[in-house]
Amino acid sequence: MKLKNSIVFAITFISLWSCKKDDGPEIEVVPPRSLIEVAAEDDAEILEFLSTHFFNYEDFLNPQEKFDYKIKFDTIAGENGRKTSILDSGELPGIEFGVETISVASSSFGIDDGEVADHKLYYLIARQGSGDFPTIGDNSILRYEGLLLNGTLFDGSSNQPLKFYLSNPGLRVGFAQAILKLKTGDSFTDNGDGTVSFENYGVGVAFMPSGLAYFNTRAGSIPAYSPLIFKLDAIAYEKDTDYDGDGIPSILEDLNGDGNLNNDNTDGDFSNSGPVYNHLDTDDDGDGIPTIEEINLDSEGKFESVRDSDGDGIPDHLDKDS
């Protein structure tokens, strides 16, 4: 397995706490569990699953004409007793299995105990795509299924690709980072019946602890403190996505270059939903002049370069005094 460098992410998150009416019954508020303890428990549960289950790797190693490139899990037992576990699947030709360590602070979930815990995101790539990798600042187009470790399906896009902005503050950290592991497809075919078939797209799975997902919050049918599995088909992505339409590709608004767009907020703007980071802000320096009017665009109206009118080394769109 490959261990990647630890990445510290700050996730915008609002925790709704129970309250009681003066004339109502007293409600017991259960304090959140330790992020560090839960991370260790989740990791043990995920490793247990990975070591006792296999996926249909034989279908991927020798795909038949009508194979749908869907990943399926089963338990290593009985007639499947000699199958290669998911944990060891990286030893198979053409299959990649890895782990990335991501540090998360409890404050990301509105908890003020000061804990910071390393979380392991495990990922399986059953088929790498023939296209390119998206960046954390791009819109990604994919199909997915979300499962609990017991196999319960809690979410799925069926066969319809959906678009996700990978730096959306509300998107789960583990989900976004897993998508970055997969190259997208390189072509598509119009079937003539209103449907489109995508070709050579990446197919993989992410196994993530609750600290990279919803942690102590129940989300729909997902219980609190639940490790999650996401099956992913990386169909396509929008290169150089400009999410806020300010003329600058979102990935270029990662000013400190740490791979996290949600900690770059030049003017300190806030809204009702939280900080307005530069990649979400059409006036990055808050000087009343739209960012798109303070940069250089090419003849097609696309970003060309920044502008520094007063020569102080700070681009106009980040400089209130320019």
N, C-alpha and C positions, 0 to 999 in steps of 0.2 A: 504494500500500500504506500501511497505517496502522501507525505505530510506537507501541506502548504503553510506559508507564513500566516501567523495569527492576524486577524483583521478586527479592529474595534469599530463597531457600528453603533450609532445612536439612532434609535427608531422613535419617530413621533408616535406616541400612544396615549390614549385617554382612558383612564380606569374609572368606571362608574361604581361608586360605593353605595352600599345599602344605607338608608336613613330611616328614622322612625318618626311617626307623628306623635305629638305630645299626648294625644288621647288614645293611641294605639298600643298594641302589645310590644314589648321589648324584643328587638331582633338581635340575635347574636351575630356579630361580624367575625368571620373566621379569618385570621391574618394569613397573608400569603406564605407559602413555604419557602425555605431557603433555595435561592437560585443555584447555589453550588451543589447542594445535596441532590436536588432534582436532576441537575445535569448529569451527575454520576449515575443515578438510577436509570435515567433515560438511555444513557450510553450502554449500560449493561443489558437493558431490554432490546435495544437495537442489535447489539452484537449477538445476542441469543437468537434473534430472528435470522440474521445474516448467516449464522453458522448452522442452522437447522433447516434452512430452506434453499431451494435452487430455483433458477428460472429456466425457461425453455431455450437454453443456449444452443441446443442442437439445431433448432429451427433457424437460428440466426447464422450459424456456421455453415449450414447447407440449405439455404432458402429455396423452397419450391416455388413454382411459377405463381401460384395463387396465395402465397404466404402474405399475411396482412401486417407483418412486423409489429405485432402486439406482444408485449411482455406479459408472461403468465408465471405465477409462483406456485410452488407445491412443496410439501414437506419431504425431507430426506428420510424415507422409511420404506420398508417392504421392498417392492420391486424397484423402487427408486433409491434404495439404500446406498448405491455406489455413485450417485450423482455428485457433481462438483458443487459445493456450496456457493452461495452468492459471495461470501467472504473470500473465497479462494478463486473466484471467477476471473480475476485478473491474470491468472496463469493460462487461460484459454486463448488461442490465437484470435486476434481481432477484437477481443473484449477488454475493456478498461474498467478497473475498479480503483477508487481512490478515496481519500479523506482530506477534508480541509478543516482546520481549526479556526473558529471564529469566536472572539471574545465579546461578550455581551454584558452590559451593566444592568443591575436590577432597576435602576432609575428609568430604563427604557420602558418598563412596565408600570411606572408610577410608584415604585417601591423605594423607600428612602433609607434602606439599611446599609447602603454603601458597598454591596457585594458586586464583584465582577467575576464571571465564570467563563472558562473556556468550554465551548461546545463543539462537538465533532459532527460535521456534515459528511455523510458517506454518500458516494455517488457511483452509479453503475452506468457505463456507456455500452449498450449492446450493439449499436451501429453508429459510427460517427458520420455526420453529414458531409456532403461533398461541397458545400458552400463555404461561408465564412462564419466566424464567431461574432455575435453581437457584442456591444459594449454596455456597461451599466447605464449609459445615457440613451439607449435606443429603445424604440418600440419593438417588442418581440411578438411574433405571431405563432401560436402553438396550440396544440391539443394537449389535454392533460386529464388525469384521473387522480383524485385524492383518496387515500385509504388509511384506516387505522391499522395497527400492527396485527390485529385479529382478522384482517381482511374486509372489514366493513367499509363499504363505499360511502363517503360523505360528500363528494363533489366530483363532477366530471363534465367535460365539454363535449362529450359524445364524439361525433365525427366532425363537428363544426369548429374550425380554428378560431381562436379568440386573440385579441390584441392586449398586451400588457406593457405598460411603461415600466421599465425595470428599476427606475429610481423613484417610483411613486412612494411617498412616505408610508402609505398604508399597506404596501406589499410586504409579505413576510420575507425576512432576510434570507432564510434558507432557500426559499423558492427562487428568489432572484439570482442568488449565487449559483444554484444548480443549473439554471438556464444558460449561464455563461460558460458552462463546460461543454455545451453542445454546438457543433456547427449546424447551420441550417441547410435546407435543400438547395438544389441548383436549377430546378426547372419545375414546370407544372404543365398539365395537359387538360385542355377543355374537353370534357366528355360529350358535349353537344346536347346534354339533357339538363343543363342548368347546374351541373356539378363540376368540380375541378379535382383532378388527381395530382397530388404533389409527389415529387420524386427525389430520392436520395437525401432525405432529411435525417437529422440525427434523432436517435431513439435512446432514451435513458431513463433512469430512476434516481430519485433523491430520497434518502432516509435521514430524517432530521429530528433532533430532540425538541421538546416543547419550548425551550428557550430560544429557538430560532423560528418559532411559530407563535402560538397564542399563550403559552405558559399557564398562568393561573386563571385565565378567562375561558369560559365556555363559549364556543363559537358555533352557533347552529347545533348540529348533532355531534360536534367534537367536544368531548369532555375536557375539563381543565387538566393540565399536566399530561397531555397526550403526545407522545412521539408520533410523527406522521410519515407517510410514504406518498410520494408524487411520481406517477408515471408521466413522462414528458415526450412529446413529439415536437421537435424544433423545426417548424415549417419554414419560416422566413423571418426577416427583420428589416426594419427601416433604417438604413444607414444614415448616420449624422442627423438623427432625430432632433428637431428643435421644438421641444415640448411646449415651452411658453410662447413661442412665436416671436421672440425678441431679436431674431436674426443670427443668433449664435447657437451652433449645435450644442446640445445639452452636455455632451461629454467634455467640451471645452470649458464648461463652467465649474469643473472640479479644480478649483484654484490651488488647493494644497496638494493635489496629485495623489490623494490617498485612496482613490477608487470609491469614495463615498460622496455623492453630491448633496447629501442631506446634512452637511456641516459647514457649508459655504454660504454665508449670508452677509454680504458686504454692508448693507444699510441697516441690518438688524430688524427688518420688517417682521411684523406678526399679524396674523389674521385670527378669526374666531377658531380656525382649525389648527393653528399652530404657526411656527416660523415660516416665513415666505422666503425660501432659499433662492439663490440666484437662478437656478434652473427652472424655478416657478415664477420668477419675478420679471416683469417687462421693463422695469426701471431699477436696475441693479444697485445704483448708488443713491437712489431716492432724491435726485436733484430736480425732478419734475420733467426731465427730458427723457423720452423713451430710449431704451438701450439701442434699438434699431437705428436711431438717428445719430448715435454716437460711435458707430463702427463703419468700416468700409465694406461695401457690397460690390460684387462683380456685375457684369452686364446682364446677368440672369437674375439678379436680386438675391444671390446667395452670399454667405459670409466669405469675405476675402481676407480681412485683417482688422486688428484693433487700431484705434487712433489715439495719439497722445499730443493734443494740441499745445499744451503748455510745456512739454518736454520735461516733466518732472518724474518720468519713469512709471507713472500710473496711468493706465488706459482711461480714456475719457469716460467710458461707461461705468467705471469703478471709482471715479474721481469727482466729488461734488464741486471742486474748485475749478474744474476744467471749463 
